Amino acid sequence: MYQKSFGNLTLTVDFAAGCVTSLRIGERELCCDRLPIFRARLRDRGEAVVIDAFAAKSVAVTDNSAVYSDFDAAPDVRVTVTLSGENRAEWRIFVDNPTKFVTEWVDFPTLSLPKLEKNGGIGKILYPYNEGALVDDLDRRQRSWFPSVAPEYPSHGSYPMFPHMVHSQFMCYLFDGAGLYVGAHDAKRAPKAVDFMAADNGIELRFRTFVGGGNAAFDFVWQAFEGEWQDGAEIYRQWFEENLPDNVKKIAENPAIPDWYSDTPLVISYPVRGVHDMDKMDPNALFPYCNALPLIDEIAERTGSKILVLLMHWEGTAPWAPPYVWPPYGGEKPFLDFLDELHKKGNLLGVYCSGFGFTRQSNLVAEYNNEEKIEKNGYMKAFCAAPDGEVKISRICTGQRSGYDICVGSELGREILNDAYKPLFESHIDYAQILDQNHGGAQYFCYSADHGHPPVPGDWMTATMRTLLDGWNEMAGKTLFGCESSAAEPFIGNLLFSDNRFELNWHIGEPVPLYAFLYHEYLRGFQGNQVSCGLTNGKDSMRARMAYSFAAGDCMTLVLTPTGELFTNWGNHDFSILPDKELALTFAANMETFGRTVKPFLTRGRMIKPLPYTCETVAFPTFSGCDYHAPAAYSTAWE
């Protein structure tokens, strides 16, 4: 047995048995299950084997480390595990794999903690999922649209992946005024499944690092702390600021940021075809584009805000049918005339785009079909492939289209994307939600042996994304880019204004402004179109959601129906209860006035832990069957 204290954290590791046997913070024992300290999957195309510490028939222990070998499934593989550190536990793993198999991923270091509060336990998880959530009920999460699930090919949009819907490489387990920080201090920011799930007696916190045939050459850190979620997040923020991506600058020092960024525009989003995503795609009352100008002018006057119009269903091909979007629906001239009219009054124009999909057949516009183009140009060679080489149909937005995922690691894939989006970049619009559906700015899994990248996922994915986005930023000049969900950490220097998805966290727990706490000095986002909001239509929650965004330092968003009313949220087909537009506009006007008095803080400030306070709450029903008790007054603190 090896035992050591790291500050207030004391670990006992049975290296010979291959597991942690005790984890104490103060006098509280937290270890609930003896899990193998590592698991690893090795792959040779379609053939894969999994090994773990319990399967090693030979273990050589040296004080604070061990070498595991002689696995039945991989006799020649040796895995070295080391535990070091002083005030925090620092874990390392090295997989020596001389076989024909390549190392695809490692789960390390595995950890089992007590169940969550609503499941008979003591804790909550601070989860960096869609701008941040506190989760106290695993069963609720598993019933939701966003359960724990192991990522596999073909990728899914809601996978609990970093860099993806998970924006940072850490979690915290919170209990009784204390907590355990668990983080991957990986400066290369390789893809990871950052997740938690049920174990026999507790919950497992999992970091599954996709190593691309190499190794996870960085520290996995465990550290005890006292306080609340902000105190745990501060540990990660300190590491982040010591290991910034090389293109990340504070807002006040970033020449890539246009002047309008600090004006806190009110985002007004709407479709120009149909009413909702699955509607018949005929032009609506807000088309031609300039038809919307009186409505935009009215909202600008009522609120005193600069307006950023964010169009949906504007593509000249078909709505949500990537990658080809240009020319706009109705032609280039009416679109650019609309842009000019907006600019004359100091307003802005942005568009939604659908990222790295390649549409074979639109399900919304029957005549839009690319099968001939795919075959003629050999485009199947550019698409994400399974381990056995088969290119499968994408799982992304299957209601809107059928097609494939483009591999950014493929030269042909990059050519397709650059050619498709270049005309948009040259239009000089103000903003492009260029990676809607690529949550966080991530690309999707590809196992092709023919693209020039390793045949398994790894940090090459982060590097190729950065290269692509760096090129796009240069091509587009002052046009800002964003993605669906907040930009994940490796891409915050490229995707400076994104469509936040905090509302999804009501499906799994309680949203908290973790993203702003970590990154607000470097970028901000906007409330987003609130698709799949976790709050039901039973009560008007629009102002509560606007208040949450404002307090987090983000720009508020209103989604318009073609008749000029407000959607509860995009994707909602129930129009029996709509938000009170008058109250929403009045609230936006009040926040615009107040926002001017605190502009330096809300536009580029550093979020700090707020003073404790109590106030009344307002109950809003959620789709998970419980009420969310929103504070009647949201509070954040800045410096």
Secondary structure, DSSP 4 states (H G I P E B T S, - for coil): -EEEEETTEEEEEETTTTEEEEEEETTEE-------S-EEEEEETTEEEEEEGGGEEEEEEETTEEEEEEESS-TT-EEEEEEE-SSSEEEEEEEE--SSSEEEEEE-S-EEEPPBGGGTSSBEEEE-BTT-EEE--HHHHHHSSS------SSP-TT--EETTTB-SSEEEEEETTEEEEEEEE-TT---EEEEEEE-SSSEEEEEEEE-TTS---SEEEEEEEESSHHHHHHHHHHHHHHS--TT---GGG-TTS-GGGGG-PEEEEEESBSSSTTS---B-TT-SGGGGHHHHHHHHHHHT--EEEEEES-BSS-TT--S---SBTT-HHHHHHHHHHHHHTT-EEEEE-BTTEEEEEESSSTT-B-HHHHHHHTGGGGB---TTS--PPP-TTTTTEEEEEBPTTSHHHHHHHHHHHHHHHTTT-SEEEEETTSGGG-------SSSSS-SS-SHHHHHHHHHHHHHHHHHHTT-EEEEBSSPPGGGTTT--S-B--GGGGGGTSEE--HHHHHHTTT---B----TT-SB-TTS--HHHHHHHHHHTTPBPEEEB-TTS-B-SSTT----SS---HHHHHHHHHHHHHHHHHTHHHHHHPPEEPPPP----EEEEEBTTSSEEEEESS---EE-
